[in-house]
């Protein structure tokens, strides 16, 4: 039977989100000569976000390109007369909070995407993929976005996910049989636009749906 661990990650309030960043910083790791970019090498299909120098949180190439554009114009969407001083955001914008002290102003949806990337940081490094070289396989199910879900169902079956579970949500299976024939995760969201999902198999993204999509990710060999 596969060993499971469930890590539902609550949506952080603005006042505590920055303090939570320390919990998702990459853990020290021994360099592996098989990893082309060192211990923080991303799983296939992802790249470093680079919200600042040394930011190795793994995201999609489009995510990194958008972050670079945001960094190129850090004064955008600011209101220097706002309640939080010269770094205050204009109405409708919030601090990005990709890291502690990040005051680039973005939409709430973009901030949530950065929180989601931070919450999933450790699971997106090649060094942390379970089952490598053992004959078993490692699987990570992710449900992305914000708000809450009615339920989340996975195949292989795992422990029940309670109603009102907050997103983002991650569950990792280790020692999955090498001959596994199907993987899937289905989420039923409570809030618009609805969650997205992703399946990572042996360090490679094999199925993905965007936030607001079907929230049904499935993989077969």
C-alpha positions in Angstrom: 0.0 0.0 0.0 1.3 3.5 -0.8 2.4 5.7 2.1 0.6 9.0 2.0 1.1 12.5 3.5 -1.5 15.3 3.2 -0.5 18.9 3.3 -3.6 21.2 3.0 -2.2 24.7 2.9 -4.5 27.4 4.3 -4.9 30.7 2.5 -2.7 33.1 4.4 -4.1 36.5 5.5 -2.1 39.5 4.4 -0.9 40.2 8.0 0.7 36.7 8.3 1.6 35.7 4.8 5.0 37.3 4.8 5.9 35.5 8.0 5.0 32.2 6.5 7.6 32.5 3.7 10.4 31.1 5.9 8.5 27.8 6.1 8.8 27.3 2.3 12.4 28.3 1.8 14.5 25.4 0.2 15.9 23.1 2.9 19.7 22.5 2.9 20.6 19.7 0.5 23.7 17.8 -0.4 24.7 18.5 -4.0 23.9 15.7 -6.4 26.2 15.5 -9.4 23.3 14.1 -11.4 21.3 17.3 -11.1 22.3 19.8 -13.8 21.6 22.9 -11.8 22.5 21.7 -8.3 20.2 20.6 -5.5 17.5 23.1 -6.5 17.1 21.7 -10.0 13.4 21.8 -10.9 11.3 18.9 -12.1 10.9 18.7 -15.9 8.8 21.6 -17.3 9.5 24.0 -14.5 12.1 26.8 -14.1 13.3 29.1 -11.3 10.9 32.0 -10.6 13.7 34.5 -9.9 11.5 37.1 -8.1 14.8 38.1 -6.6 18.4 36.9 -6.7 18.6 33.4 -5.3 14.8 32.7 -5.7 14.7 29.1 -6.8 11.0 28.4 -6.3 10.0 26.4 -9.4 7.3 27.7 -11.7 6.3 27.5 -15.3 8.3 29.5 -17.9 5.3 31.8 -18.4 5.1 32.4 -14.7 8.8 33.4 -14.6 8.4 35.7 -17.7 5.6 37.5 -16.0 7.6 37.8 -12.8 10.5 39.4 -14.8 8.1 41.9 -16.3 6.7 42.8 -12.8 10.3 43.3 -11.5 11.2 45.5 -14.5 8.6 48.0 -13.4 8.5 47.9 -9.6 6.7 51.3 -9.3 3.7 50.1 -11.2 0.3 50.0 -9.4 1.7 52.0 -6.4 -0.1 54.6 -4.4 2.6 56.5 -2.5 -0.1 58.3 -0.5 -1.6 55.1 0.7 -2.0 53.8 4.2 1.2 51.7 4.1 3.5 54.5 3.0 5.3 54.9 -0.4 5.1 51.1 -1.1 1.3 51.1 -0.8 -0.5 49.6 -3.7 -3.2 51.3 -5.7 -6.8 50.2 -5.2 -7.4 46.7 -6.5 -3.7 45.6 -6.1 -1.8 43.9 -3.3 1.8 43.1 -2.5 3.0 40.1 -4.4 4.8 38.5 -1.4 6.8 36.0 -3.4 9.3 36.4 -0.5 9.4 38.3 2.8 9.5 42.0 2.0 8.3 41.7 -1.6 6.2 44.8 -2.2 5.7 44.6 -6.0 2.0 45.4 -6.5 0.0 42.8 -8.4 -3.6 41.5 -8.6 -4.8 39.3 -5.8 -4.9 36.4 -8.2 -1.2 36.7 -8.9 -0.3 37.0 -5.2 -2.3 33.8 -4.7 -0.3 32.1 -7.4 2.9 33.0 -5.7 1.7 31.7 -2.4 0.7 28.5 -4.2 4.2 28.2 -5.7 5.8 28.8 -2.3 3.6 26.1 -0.7 4.6 23.6 -3.4 8.3 24.6 -3.4 9.8 21.5 -1.9 7.7 19.1 -4.0 8.9 20.7 -7.3 12.7 20.0 -6.8 14.0 16.9 -8.5 16.0 16.0 -5.3 12.7 15.5 -3.4 11.0 13.2 -5.8 10.2 9.9 -4.0 10.8 6.5 -5.5 13.9 7.4 -7.6 16.1 4.4 -8.3 14.1 2.1 -6.1 11.7 0.5 -8.7 8.8 2.2 -7.0 7.3 5.4 -8.3 6.6 8.8 -6.6 3.4 10.7 -7.2 2.4 14.2 -6.1 -1.2 15.4 -6.5 -1.8 19.1 -6.4 -5.0 21.2 -6.4 -4.2 24.8 -7.1 -6.0 28.1 -6.8 -7.7 29.8 -3.9 -10.8 29.4 -1.8 -12.2 26.1 -0.6 -13.3 22.8 -2.0 -16.3 20.5 -1.4 -14.0 17.5 -1.9 -10.9 16.1 -3.6 -10.7 12.5 -4.8 -7.5 10.7 -6.0 -6.7 7.5 -7.7 -5.0 5.5 -6.1 -7.5 6.3 -3.3 -6.1 8.2 -0.4 -7.5 9.6 2.9 -10.7 11.6 2.6 -10.4 15.4 2.1 -12.9 17.3 4.3 -15.4 19.8 3.0 -14.2 23.4 3.3 -10.5 22.3 2.9 -8.6 25.4 1.8 -6.4 25.6 -1.3 -3.7 25.2 -2.4 -3.6 21.5 -1.4 -0.8 18.9 -1.9 -0.7 15.1 -1.3 2.3 12.9 -2.0 2.4 9.2 -2.4 5.6 7.2 -2.0 6.4 3.6 -3.0 3.6 3.6 -5.7 3.9 0.3 -7.7 6.1 0.6 -10.8 3.3 -0.8 -13.0 0.6 1.7 -11.9 -1.9 2.1 -14.8 -3.8 5.3 -13.9 -3.4 8.4 -11.8 -6.1 11.0 -11.3 -7.2 13.8 -9.0 -10.6 15.5 -9.2 -11.5 18.5 -7.1 -14.9 20.2 -6.7 -14.5 23.8 -5.8 -16.7 26.0 -3.7 -15.5 29.3 -5.1 -15.2 30.9 -8.6 -13.3 30.5 -10.8 -12.7 27.0 -9.5 -9.5 25.2 -8.8 -6.8 23.8 -11.1 -4.9 20.6 -10.6 -1.6 18.9 -11.4 0.0 15.4 -11.2 3.7 14.9 -10.9 5.1 11.5 -11.6 8.7 10.7 -10.8 9.6 14.4 -10.9 7.8 15.1 -14.2 4.5 17.0 -14.7 2.3 14.4 -16.5 -1.2 16.1 -16.2 -2.3 19.6 -15.5 -5.4 21.8 -15.7 -5.3 25.6 -15.0 -7.2 27.4 -12.3 -10.8 27.8 -13.6 -10.5 24.6 -15.8 -12.0 21.2 -15.3 -10.0 20.4 -12.1 -9.8 16.8 -13.3 -6.3 15.7 -14.0 -5.7 12.1 -15.3 -2.7 10.2 -16.5 -2.4 6.8 -18.1 0.8 5.1 -19.5 
